[in-house]
């Protein structure tokens, strides 16, 4: 068995592509376990949906209701400060397009689509390492908690950045993983009076990424502009109904956060036992560092387990949570075998 993968499958530059994983590891056992996405493996229980949700276009009033529930869940000042979209990914282009082409700074290392979207919008993009370097950019982007290292910026730190920028350009805060971050770090409550756009992902925490639902929190003039750019009926009726139910279910969210914290500690223990250094993450994923990351990625792949690679950071992998005991068992077995064979090189 070849233990290394020297050529990166282009379709694996993002997580979640099991078709590409099967091409790369054609002899891997099934089912393939996808630990590459950072999406909650324990999906929110989708309620029964009436057939007319699929047969009719959604009424505008239902979207208003979703915005109101999202405003409460994300602590936005009002529903007028919420724009719903079919996932936060699709919001990147219109959000970065709110600023005339100029200097864009993305605090990295982070999700690569921020820089790509800004570049496509005509911005001169730089990835910077210090938050202070965002002060003079026309477009500034921060992920909080950050992906993939999970670092969290305190609310006061981000507010200081906003104050220092004044009315200059736009500050975009991607809070895709804030559902498992410190609630008091969110800037959702500050958007009405600042040049800030906060992005919130629905699918990651609720484990329903295929539903395609996300939100931008901002001043009403910005949310109206984003809604106009997205056009009517951007959100499906089923997505509106499921989003309303899930975002209002505080009991499920509280119990799930506790469960994820416990499972992330279990993942830490499994990785540490295999001699793999955990250097960051959230309760939905862990970032690991090893000089043998290439062999670890390949070894897991041949065992039918997909982790997330980073071509620019070849010593790092991101590993998400298994969804059931069988998956935990397969991961533990694979890690133990890797430790026996390659651990001395880690």
C-alpha positions in Angstrom: 0.0 0.0 0.0 1.4 3.4 -1.0 1.4 5.5 2.2 1.8 8.9 0.6 -0.3 11.0 -1.7 2.0 13.4 -3.5 -0.5 14.9 -5.9 -3.4 16.8 -4.4 -6.7 15.9 -6.0 -8.1 19.4 -7.1 -11.6 18.6 -6.0 -10.3 17.9 -2.4 -9.1 21.5 -1.9 -12.4 21.9 0.1 -13.9 19.3 2.3 -16.8 17.0 1.7 -16.0 15.6 -1.8 -16.3 11.8 -1.4 -16.4 11.2 -5.1 -12.9 12.7 -5.4 -11.8 10.8 -2.3 -12.9 7.5 -3.8 -11.0 8.3 -7.0 -7.9 8.9 -4.8 -8.4 5.8 -2.7 -10.3 3.4 -4.9 -9.6 0.4 -2.7 -10.8 2.0 0.6 -13.5 0.2 2.6 -17.0 1.4 2.5 -18.8 3.3 3.8 -16.3 6.2 3.4 -16.2 8.3 6.6 -16.1 12.0 5.9 -14.2 13.9 8.6 -13.1 16.7 6.3 -15.9 19.2 6.6 -16.4 20.4 10.2 -20.1 19.9 9.9 -22.0 18.5 12.9 -22.5 14.7 12.2 -25.6 14.8 14.4 -28.1 16.5 12.3 -31.1 18.3 13.7 -34.2 16.1 13.4 -36.1 17.5 10.4 -39.8 17.8 11.3 -42.5 16.4 8.9 -43.1 19.0 6.1 -46.5 19.6 4.4 -46.4 18.8 0.7 -47.4 22.4 -0.3 -44.0 23.6 0.9 -42.6 21.8 -2.2 -45.4 22.8 -4.5 -45.7 26.5 -3.9 -43.2 29.4 -4.0 -42.6 30.7 -0.4 -44.7 33.7 0.7 -42.7 36.8 1.6 -44.2 36.7 5.1 -42.6 33.4 5.8 -39.2 34.8 5.0 -39.9 37.7 7.4 -40.7 35.2 10.1 -37.5 33.4 9.5 -35.6 36.6 9.7 -37.2 37.4 13.0 -36.3 34.0 14.5 -32.8 34.3 13.2 -32.4 37.8 14.7 -33.4 36.4 18.1 -31.0 33.4 17.7 -28.1 35.5 16.6 -28.8 38.5 18.8 -29.2 40.9 15.9 -31.0 44.2 16.8 -34.0 43.4 14.6 -35.2 41.3 11.7 -34.5 44.2 9.5 -30.8 43.5 10.2 -31.0 40.0 8.8 -30.7 38.9 5.2 -31.3 35.2 4.5 -29.5 33.4 1.7 -29.1 29.8 0.4 -25.9 29.4 2.4 -23.2 31.8 3.4 -21.0 30.8 0.6 -23.3 32.5 -1.9 -23.2 35.7 0.2 -19.4 36.2 -0.2 -19.6 37.7 -3.7 -22.4 40.2 -3.0 -20.9 41.1 0.4 -17.4 41.8 -0.9 -19.0 43.7 -3.8 -20.5 46.2 -1.4 -17.2 47.9 -1.4 -15.6 49.5 -4.4 -12.5 47.7 -5.6 -9.6 48.6 -3.4 -7.4 47.2 -0.8 -8.7 44.0 0.9 -7.1 42.3 3.8 -8.0 38.8 5.1 -6.7 37.7 8.5 -5.2 34.3 7.9 -4.5 31.6 7.6 -8.2 31.0 7.1 -10.9 29.8 4.7 -9.6 30.4 1.1 -12.9 31.5 -0.4 -12.7 35.0 1.3 -9.6 36.0 -0.7 -10.9 34.4 -3.9 -14.2 36.2 -3.8 -12.5 39.5 -3.0 -10.1 39.0 -5.9 -12.9 38.2 -8.3 -14.7 41.4 -7.2 -11.6 43.4 -8.2 -9.9 44.0 -4.9 -6.2 43.9 -4.3 -6.1 41.1 -1.7 -3.5 40.4 0.9 -3.6 37.7 3.6 -2.3 39.3 6.8 -1.2 37.7 10.1 -2.0 40.5 12.6 -5.4 41.9 13.3 -3.9 45.4 13.4 -3.1 45.1 9.7 -6.9 45.2 8.9 -7.3 48.8 10.0 -6.4 50.5 6.8 -8.0 48.1 4.3 -11.1 49.0 2.4 -12.4 45.5 2.9 -11.3 43.6 6.0 -12.3 40.0 6.7 -12.0 38.0 10.0 -13.3 34.6 10.8 -14.3 34.2 14.4 -13.8 31.4 15.5 -11.3 31.0 12.8 -11.2 28.0 10.4 -9.1 25.9 10.7 -7.3 26.7 13.9 -10.3 27.7 16.0 -8.8 30.9 17.4 -11.3 33.3 18.9 -11.1 37.0 19.0 -12.7 38.8 21.9 -15.6 41.0 21.2 -13.8 44.0 22.6 -10.9 43.4 20.3 -13.1 43.4 17.2 -15.0 46.5 18.4 -11.7 48.3 18.9 -10.9 47.3 15.3 -14.2 48.6 14.1 -13.7 51.9 16.0 -10.2 52.3 14.6 -11.5 51.8 11.1 -14.3 54.4 11.6 -16.5 54.7 8.5 -13.8 53.3 6.3 -15.0 50.5 4.0 -16.5 47.3 5.4 -15.5 44.9 8.2 -16.8 41.3 7.5 -16.9 38.9 10.4 -17.5 35.3 9.4 -19.1 33.6 12.4 -19.7 30.3 10.7 -18.6 28.4 13.8 -19.9 30.8 16.5 -22.7 28.4 17.4 -19.9 26.4 19.2 -17.9 29.4 20.2 -18.2 31.9 23.1 -21.6 33.6 22.7 -20.2 36.9 24.1 -17.7 37.0 21.2 -20.3 37.5 18.6 -20.7 40.9 17.0 -24.3 40.2 15.8 -25.7 42.8 18.2 -23.5 45.6 16.9 -24.3 45.6 13.3 -27.1 48.2 13.3 -24.7 51.1 14.1 -21.5 50.0 12.5 -20.0 49.3 9.1 -20.0 45.5 9.9 -21.4 42.5 8.1 -21.6 39.3 10.2 -22.1 36.0 8.4 -23.8 33.1 10.2 -24.0 29.6 8.8 -27.0 27.4 9.6 -25.9 24.1 8.1 -22.7 23.5 10.1 -24.0 23.5 13.7 -27.4 22.0 12.7 -25.7 19.3 10.5 -27.9 20.3 7.6 -25.4 21.7 5.1 -27.4 20.3 2.2 -30.3 22.5 3.1 -28.3 25.5 2.0 -29.2 28.3 4.5 -27.2 31.1 5.9 -27.6 34.7 7.0 -25.9 38.1 6.8 -26.4 40.5 9.8 -25.9 44.1 9.0 -27.5 47.6 8.9 -30.9 47.5 7.3 -29.7 49.4 4.2 -27.1 46.6 3.6 -29.5 43.7 4.2 -32.0 45.3 1.8 -29.3 45.6 -0.8 -28.2 42.0 -0.3 -31.8 40.8 -0.5 -32.3 42.7 -3.8 -29.1 41.1 -5.2 -30.3 37.6 -4.3 -33.7 38.2 -5.8 -37.1 36.8 -4.9 -37.5 33.2 -3.6 -33.8 32.7 -3.0 -34.7 30.5 0.0 -36.8 27.5 -0.5 -40.0 26.9 1.4 -38.6 23.7 3.1 -35.5 25.6 4.1 -37.5 28.4 5.7 -39.7 26.0 7.7 -36.8 23.9 8.9 -34.7 27.0 9.7 -37.5 28.5 11.8 -38.0 25.3 13.8 -34.3 24.6 14.4 -33.3 28.2 15.3 -36.0 28.4 17.9 -35.1 25.1 19.5 -32.9 26.3 22.4 -33.1 23.0 24.3 -31.7 21.0 21.4 -28.9 23.6 20.8 -27.9 23.5 24.5 -27.8 19.7 24.6 -25.9 19.5 21.3 -23.2 21.9 22.5 -22.6 19.8 25.5 -22.5 16.6 23.4 -20.1 18.2 20.9 -17.8 19.3 23.7 -17.6 15.8 25.1 -17.0 14.3 21.7 -14.3 16.8 20.9 -12.5 15.8 24.1 -12.8 12.1 23.0 -11.2 13.0 19.6 -8.4 14.8 21.5 -7.7 11.7 23.5 -7.7 9.4 20.4 -5.3 11.7 18.5 -3.0 12.2 21.5 -2.8 8.5 22.1 -1.7 8.1 18.5 1.1 10.6 19.2 -0.5 13.4 17.1 -0.3 17.0 18.3 -3.6 18.9 18.5 -2.9 22.6 17.8 -6.4 24.1 17.6 -10.0 23.7 16.4 -13.5 24.0 17.7 -15.8 21.4 19.2 -16.7 20.4 15.6 -13.2 19.7 14.4 -9.6 19.5 15.5 -6.5 20.9 13.7 -3.5 18.7 14.1 0.2 19.1 13.2 2.7 16.5 12.3 5.7 16.2 10.1 4.1 13.0 8.8 0.8 14.7 7.8 1.1 13.3 4.2 1.3 9.7 5.4 -1.4 10.3 8.0 -3.8 11.7 5.3 -3.0 8.8 3.0 -3.2 6.2 5.7 -6.7 7.4 6.8 -7.8 7.6 3.2 -6.8 4.0 2.5 -8.8 3.1 5.6 -11.9 4.9 4.1 -11.6 8.0 6.3 -11.3 11.5 4.7 -9.5 14.2 6.5 -8.9 17.8 5.3 -5.5 18.7 3.8 -4.0 22.2 3.4 -1.6 22.5 0.5 -0.1 25.7 1.9 0.4 24.1 5.3 1.6 20.6 4.6 2.2 19.7 8.2 -1.5 20.2 9.2 -4.7 18.3 8.8 -8.2 19.1 10.0 -10.2 16.1 11.4 -13.9 16.3 12.2 -16.1 14.2 14.6 -17.2 10.7 13.7 -21.0 10.4 13.7 -21.5 6.9 15.3 -19.7 4.3 17.3 -18.7 2.3 14.2 -17.0 5.3 12.8 -15.3 6.0 16.1 -14.0 2.4 16.1 -12.7 2.6 12.5 -10.9 5.9 13.3 -9.4 4.5 16.5 -8.2 1.4 14.6 -6.7 3.4 11.8 -4.9 5.8 14.2 -3.5 2.9 16.2 -2.2 1.3 13.0 -0.7 4.6 11.8 1.0 5.1 15.1 2.6 1.6 14.9 3.8 2.1 11.4 4.6 5.8 11.0 4.4 7.4 14.5 8.2 7.4 14.8 8.3 9.9 11.9 5.6 12.3 13.3 
